Amino acid sequence: MKNKIRKPILSYDKNCRFCQNNVSKWKKTIGREIEYRGESGKNLKSVELLLENGEKLKSAEAVFKIFSYGGRNFPLWMYKKVPFFKSLSEFIYKLIAKHRHKI
């Protein structure tokens, strides 16, 4: 049985300026809907969002789920319903993640 959590937990690379900037924006638009946890030494390759039901989302899907907490549901809907959008989103996410320390 998975442990239940009170609200989603976002893990991100706290040593990444690009990641920090995005988290800062999300804190302003989404606020306390999510618990934000900067990780260091873990060398995260993507953001991870742990949901209340124990499900873990990563990469583009996690970002689009975060958007949905701020009322922007269309990207997550596209991700789930339009196959090429999911593939394209993950490709772009991986490309940005690979170079995020240079951004």
Secondary structure, DSSP 4 states (H G I P E B T S, - for coil): -PPP-SS-EEEEETT-HHHHHHHHHHHHHTGGGSEEEEE-SS--SS-EEE-TTS-EEEHHHHHHHHHHHTT--HHHHHHHH-HHHHHHHHHHHHHHHHTGGG-
